[in-house]
Amino acid sequence: MDDLRLLVAAIAFFMVLLAGCTQPGSNIPVEKRCVQDSDCACGKNAAGECFYGNRNYVNVEEQCPDFCTGIAAMFEIKCVENECRQVRISGS
């Protein structure tokens, strides 16, 4: 009986341990995932909407300048914590 309790406790412990071991960026939609800045782009998505994210999901031939860089060109698209994000250019 004690062996069974020990086994159940060990299994429970490892389940909790494995639940905490998620891959970085696993909760980020695939359309926004990146590893480096060059993975990101801005333009239009397959639906023709202005979009920034993983370059594989962006048609860069169709640009949305005010959306991508802002009216005063103060934004750029960067990979931050494995997610393509629009960030303010430092100094602007």
N, CA, C and O atoms as a DFTB+ gen file, in Angstrom:
368 C
 N C O
     1  1       0.824      -1.194       0.000
     2  2       0.000       0.000       0.000
     3  2       0.870       1.260       0.000
     4  3       0.572       2.228      -0.700
     5  1       1.947       1.238       0.791
     6  2       2.844       2.395       0.820
     7  2       3.540       2.585      -0.528
     8  3       3.789       3.713      -0.956
     9  1       3.851       1.465      -1.193
    10  2       4.478       1.550      -2.510
    11  2       3.545       2.209      -3.517
    12  3       3.991       2.985      -4.362
    13  1       2.269       1.908      -3.434
    14  2       1.288       2.491      -4.339
    15  2       1.173       3.998      -4.116
    16  3       1.107       4.769      -5.074
    17  1       1.150       4.410      -2.856
    18  2       1.082       5.852      -2.539
    19  2       2.331       6.572      -3.044
    20  3       2.251       7.681      -3.571
    21  1       3.463       5.937      -2.878
    22  2       4.722       6.524      -3.336
    23  2       4.719       6.652      -4.861
    24  3       5.155       7.666      -5.406
    25  1       4.221       5.616      -5.542
    26  2       4.141       5.654      -6.998
    27  2       3.200       6.764      -7.469
    28  3       3.529       7.501      -8.398
    29  1       2.042       6.888      -6.841
    30  2       1.074       7.929      -7.203
    31  2       1.676       9.307      -6.956
    32  3       1.517      10.207      -7.781
    33  1       2.356       9.481      -5.844
    34  2       2.988      10.766      -5.533
    35  2       4.078      11.104      -6.556
    36  3       4.204      12.254      -6.976
    37  1       4.861      10.102      -6.953
    38  2       5.930      10.324      -7.926
    39  2       5.344      10.710      -9.282
    40  3       5.851      11.618      -9.942
    41  1       4.289      10.032      -9.696
    42  2       3.641      10.349     -10.972
    43  2       3.066      11.753     -10.938
    44  3       3.224      12.511     -11.895
    45  1       2.403      12.108      -9.848
    46  2       1.835      13.448      -9.714
    47  2       2.935      14.505      -9.772
    48  3       2.771      15.537     -10.422
    49  1       4.048      14.252      -9.098
    50  2       5.171      15.194      -9.088
    51  2       5.695      15.417     -10.508
    52  3       5.907      16.558     -10.920
    53  1       5.903      14.329     -11.255
    54  2       6.436      14.459     -12.609
    55  2       5.444      15.112     -13.558
    56  3       5.855      15.807     -14.487
    57  1       4.149      14.909     -13.349
    58  2       3.149      15.575     -14.177
    59  2       3.192      17.086     -13.962
    60  3       3.098      17.855     -14.919
    61  1       3.333      17.507     -12.714
    62  2       3.438      18.935     -12.406
    63  2       4.725      19.500     -12.987
    64  3       4.738      20.603     -13.535
    65  1       5.796      18.745     -12.865
    66  2       7.089      19.184     -13.393
    67  2       7.028      19.345     -14.910
    68  3       7.513      20.345     -15.440
    69  1       6.449      18.394     -15.606
    70  2       6.350      18.473     -17.065
    71  2       5.417      19.583     -17.516
    72  3       5.648      20.193     -18.559
    73  1       4.379      19.853     -16.760
    74  2       3.445      20.922     -17.129
    75  2       4.140      22.273     -17.140
    76  3       3.751      23.155     -17.907
    77  1       5.146      22.455     -16.318
    78  2       5.885      23.717     -16.268
    79  2       6.954      23.837     -17.326
    80  3       7.567      24.895     -17.463
    81  1       7.194      22.780     -18.078
    82  2       8.258      22.779     -19.088
    83  2       7.685      23.013     -20.477
    84  3       7.785      22.139     -21.337
    85  1       7.098      24.154     -20.707
    86  2       6.563      24.455     -22.028
    87  2       7.628      25.147     -22.856
    88  3       8.521      25.797     -22.312
    89  1       7.538      25.011     -24.142
    90  2       8.476      25.642     -25.048
    91  2       8.264      27.151     -25.056
    92  3       7.121      27.604     -24.989
    93  1       9.341      27.949     -25.136
    94  2       9.154      29.389     -25.234
    95  2       8.382      29.735     -26.498
    96  3       8.674      29.233     -27.584
    97  1       7.408      30.587     -26.335
    98  2       6.622      31.018     -27.476
    99  2       5.519      30.068     -27.886
   100  3       4.853      30.300     -28.895
   101  1       5.307      28.995     -27.123
   102  2       4.307      28.003     -27.530
   103  2       2.886      28.554     -27.458
   104  3       1.991      28.019     -28.111
   105  1       2.662      29.602     -26.685
   106  2       1.321      30.192     -26.605
   107  2       1.148      31.350     -27.588
   108  3       0.106      32.006     -27.600
   109  1       2.158      31.597     -28.404
   110  2       2.104      32.668     -29.411
   111  2       1.564      32.058     -30.707
   112  3       2.032      31.002     -31.132
   113  1       0.584      32.714     -31.338
   114  2       0.071      32.178     -32.611
   115  2       1.199      32.034     -33.634
   116  3       2.103      32.868     -33.687
   117  1       1.144      30.994     -34.431
   118  2       2.208      30.708     -35.394
   119  2       2.439      31.882     -36.340
   120  3       3.561      32.093     -36.800
   121  1       1.387      32.649     -36.636
   122  2       1.515      33.790     -37.533
   123  2       2.365      34.910     -36.938
   124  3       2.820      35.793     -37.665
   125  1       2.584      34.882     -35.618
   126  2       3.351      35.938     -34.947
   127  2       4.699      35.446     -34.424
   128  3       5.487      36.254     -33.934
   129  1       4.987      34.148     -34.513
   130  2       6.214      33.588     -33.937
   131  2       7.454      33.979     -34.734
   132  3       7.418      34.128     -35.956
   133  1       8.559      34.141     -33.993
   134  2       9.832      34.483     -34.623
   135  2      10.984      34.038     -33.736
   136  3      10.803      33.720     -32.560
   137  1      12.167      34.025     -34.326
   138  2      13.399      33.751     -33.591
   139  2      14.295      34.988     -33.637
   140  3      15.003      35.294     -32.678
   141  1      14.250      35.687     -34.764
   142  2      15.068      36.892     -34.924
   143  2      14.268      37.937     -35.703
   144  3      13.235      37.629     -36.298
   145  1      14.754      39.158     -35.691
   146  2      14.043      40.269     -36.336
   147  2      13.721      39.985     -37.801
   148  3      12.658      40.370     -38.289
   149  1      14.625      39.320     -38.499
   150  2      14.407      39.067     -39.932
   151  2      13.255      38.093     -40.186
   152  3      12.826      37.950     -41.331
   153  1      12.752      37.430     -39.169
   154  2      11.586      36.551     -39.313
   155  2      10.294      37.350     -39.420
   156  3       9.262      36.807     -39.814
   157  1      10.339      38.628     -39.074
   158  2       9.136      39.461     -39.003
   159  2       9.028      40.386     -40.212
   160  3      10.033      40.796     -40.794
   161  1       7.788      40.704     -40.575
   162  2       7.536      41.627     -41.679
   163  2       6.186      42.290     -41.461
   164  3       5.408      41.891     -40.594
   165  1       5.931      43.303     -42.262
   166  2       4.650      44.003     -42.200
   167  2       4.161      44.232     -43.614
   168  3       4.947      44.525     -44.515
   169  1       2.868      44.097     -43.803
   170  2       2.234      44.270     -45.100
   171  2       0.788      43.852     -44.978
   172  3       0.091      44.296     -44.066
   173  1       0.322      43.002     -45.883
   174  2      -1.056      42.507     -45.808
   175  2      -1.056      40.993     -45.664
   176  3      -0.187      40.303     -46.197
   177  1      -2.040      40.491     -44.941
   178  2      -2.167      39.048     -44.770
   179  2      -2.985      38.456     -45.917
   180  3      -3.340      39.165     -46.858
   181  1      -3.281      37.165     -45.838
   182  2      -4.014      36.479     -46.909
   183  2      -5.411      37.054     -47.114
   184  3      -5.963      36.966     -48.210
   185  1      -5.984      37.641     -46.068
   186  2      -7.318      38.243     -46.176
   187  2      -7.266      39.664     -46.728
   188  3      -8.304      40.300     -46.909
   189  1      -6.050      40.167     -46.998
   190  2      -5.905      41.516     -47.530
   191  2      -5.923      42.599     -46.467
   192  3      -6.056      43.782     -46.783
   193  1      -5.790      42.198     -45.200
   194  2      -5.780      43.170     -44.096
   195  2      -4.346      43.532     -43.734
   196  3      -3.439      42.709     -43.854
   197  1      -4.151      44.762     -43.294
   198  2      -2.836      45.163     -42.811
   199  2      -2.480      44.293     -41.616
   200  3      -3.300      44.063     -40.728
   201  1      -1.234      43.810     -41.612
   202  2      -0.835      42.801     -40.621
   203  2       0.672      42.824     -40.456
   204  3       1.398      43.049     -41.424
   205  1       1.153      42.593     -39.237
   206  2       2.569      42.332     -39.023
   207  2       2.692      41.020     -38.265
   208  3       1.875      40.693     -37.405
   209  1       3.733      40.285     -38.610
   210  2       3.948      38.990     -37.982
   211  2       5.033      38.237     -38.715
   212  3       5.899      38.834     -39.355
   213  1       4.980      36.912     -38.616
   214  2       5.972      36.074     -39.274
   215  2       5.908      36.323     -40.783
   216  3       4.826      36.331     -41.369
   217  1       7.062      36.523     -41.401
   218  2       7.122      36.916     -42.813
   219  2       6.457      35.896     -43.743
   220  3       6.077      36.245     -44.861
   221  1       6.311      34.658     -43.307
   222  2       5.652      33.647     -44.126
   223  2       4.148      33.891     -44.245
   224  3       3.485      33.288     -45.090
   225  1       3.613      34.768     -43.406
   226  2       2.180      35.069     -43.416
   227  2       1.897      36.503     -43.853
   228  3       0.781      36.995     -43.686
   229  1       2.909      37.177     -44.416
   230  2       2.783      38.581     -44.803
   231  2       3.123      38.742     -46.281
   232  3       4.145      38.243     -46.753
   233  1       2.264      39.437     -46.997
   234  2       2.561      39.813     -48.370
   235  2       3.216      41.188     -48.314
   236  3       2.536      42.205     -48.183
   237  1       4.531      41.208     -48.414
   238  2       5.265      42.475     -48.302
   239  2       5.160      43.312     -49.567
   240  3       5.550      44.480     -49.571
   241  1       4.637      42.728     -50.640
   242  2       4.422      43.487     -51.878
   243  2       3.303      44.509     -51.693
   244  3       3.271      45.534     -52.374
   245  1       2.390      44.223     -50.772
   246  2       1.287      45.133     -50.481
   247  2       1.536      45.767     -49.117
   248  3       1.291      45.153     -48.078
   249  1       2.022      46.986     -49.137
   250  2       2.405      47.675     -47.898
   251  2       1.257      48.496     -47.312
   252  3       0.335      48.916     -48.011
   253  1       1.352      48.703     -46.020
   254  2       0.424      49.556     -45.259
   255  2       1.297      50.514     -44.444
   256  3       1.459      50.310     -43.241
   257  1       1.867      51.560     -45.073
   258  2       2.869      52.385     -44.399
   259  2       2.426      52.976     -43.063
   260  3       3.163      52.899     -42.080
   261  1       1.240      53.559     -43.017
   262  2       0.805      54.167     -41.746
   263  2       0.603      53.105     -40.672
   264  3       0.849      53.362     -39.494
   265  1       0.160      51.922     -41.066
   266  2      -0.041      50.835     -40.122
   267  2       1.302      50.268     -39.668
   268  3       1.507      50.038     -38.476
   269  1       2.202      50.044     -40.597
   270  2       3.467      49.373     -40.285
   271  2       4.441      50.261     -39.516
   272  3       5.031      49.827     -38.526
   273  1       4.608      51.487     -39.965
   274  2       5.628      52.347     -39.352
   275  2       5.046      53.500     -38.558
   276  3       5.777      54.207     -37.866
   277  1       3.746      53.698     -38.649
   278  2       3.127      54.837     -37.981
   279  2       3.182      56.053     -38.882
   280  3       4.014      56.130     -39.786
   281  1       2.306      56.992     -38.638
   282  2       2.230      58.190     -39.482
   283  2       3.545      58.960     -39.463
   284  3       3.959      59.508     -40.485
   285  1       4.200      59.004     -38.311
   286  2       5.466      59.736     -38.193
   287  2       6.677      58.810     -38.330
   288  3       7.783      59.179     -37.933
   289  1       6.479      57.616     -38.887
   290  2       7.565      56.633     -39.064
   291  2       8.311      56.377     -37.761
   292  3       9.542      56.383     -37.726
   293  1       7.558      56.151     -36.694
   294  2       8.185      55.964     -35.383
   295  2       8.166      54.515     -34.898
   296  3       8.638      54.230     -33.797
   297  1       7.626      53.595     -35.704
   298  2       7.560      52.197     -35.306
   299  2       8.343      51.311     -36.258
   300  3       8.541      51.648     -37.426
   301  1       8.782      50.177     -35.742
   302  2       9.385      49.136     -36.553
   303  2       8.908      47.792     -36.018
   304  3       8.455      47.697     -34.877
   305  1       9.011      46.763     -36.837
   306  2       8.578      45.437     -36.443
   307  2       9.815      44.659     -36.019
   308  3      10.767      44.521     -36.787
   309  1       9.793      44.148     -34.784
   310  2      10.940      43.436     -34.222
   311  2      10.465      42.134     -33.588
   312  3       9.291      41.977     -33.255
   313  1      11.397      41.212     -33.431
   314  2      11.131      39.959     -32.727
   315  2      11.458      40.175     -31.254
   316  3      12.618      40.366     -30.890
   317  1      10.431      40.144     -30.413
   318  2      10.598      40.360     -28.981
   319  2      10.000      39.160     -28.251
   320  3       8.802      38.894     -28.350
   321  1      10.839      38.446     -27.526
   322  2      10.400      37.267     -26.775
   323  2       9.656      36.287     -27.674
   324  3       8.584      35.794     -27.323
   325  1      10.242      36.010     -28.845
   326  2       9.723      35.057     -29.836
   327  2       8.397      35.465     -30.454
   328  3       7.665      34.615     -30.960
   329  1       8.073      36.767     -30.421
   330  2       6.842      37.258     -31.025
   331  2       7.142      38.517     -31.835
   332  3       7.825      39.423     -31.357
   333  1       6.632      38.567     -33.054
   334  2       6.787      39.772     -33.868
   335  2       5.903      40.861     -33.267
   336  3       4.697      40.680     -33.098
   337  1       6.526      41.995     -32.949
   338  2       5.795      43.093     -32.322
   339  2       6.155      44.417     -32.989
   340  3       7.239      44.587     -33.547
   341  1       5.219      45.331     -32.909
   342  2       5.455      46.689     -33.381
   343  2       6.008      47.469     -32.196
   344  3       5.342      47.589     -31.168
   345  1       7.212      47.995     -32.330
   346  2       7.857      48.707     -31.231
   347  2       8.263      50.100     -31.683
   348  3       8.540      50.340     -32.859
   349  1       8.290      50.991     -30.738
   350  2       8.685      52.378     -31.014
   351  2      10.192      52.417     -31.243
   352  3      10.957      51.820     -30.486
   353  1      10.613      53.121     -32.287
   354  2      12.031      53.284     -32.569
   355  2      12.627      54.181     -31.494
   356  3      12.101      55.260     -31.218
   357  1      13.720      53.737     -30.890
   358  2      14.315      54.546     -29.812
   359  2      14.767      55.885     -30.364
   360  3      15.319      55.985     -31.460
   361  1      14.509      56.907     -29.563
   362  2      14.867      58.253     -29.949
   363  2      13.761      58.999     -30.682
   364  3      13.914      60.177     -31.007
   365  1      12.648      58.319     -30.946
   366  2      11.563      59.031     -31.647
   367  2      10.381      59.260     -30.733
   368  3       9.380      59.842     -31.151
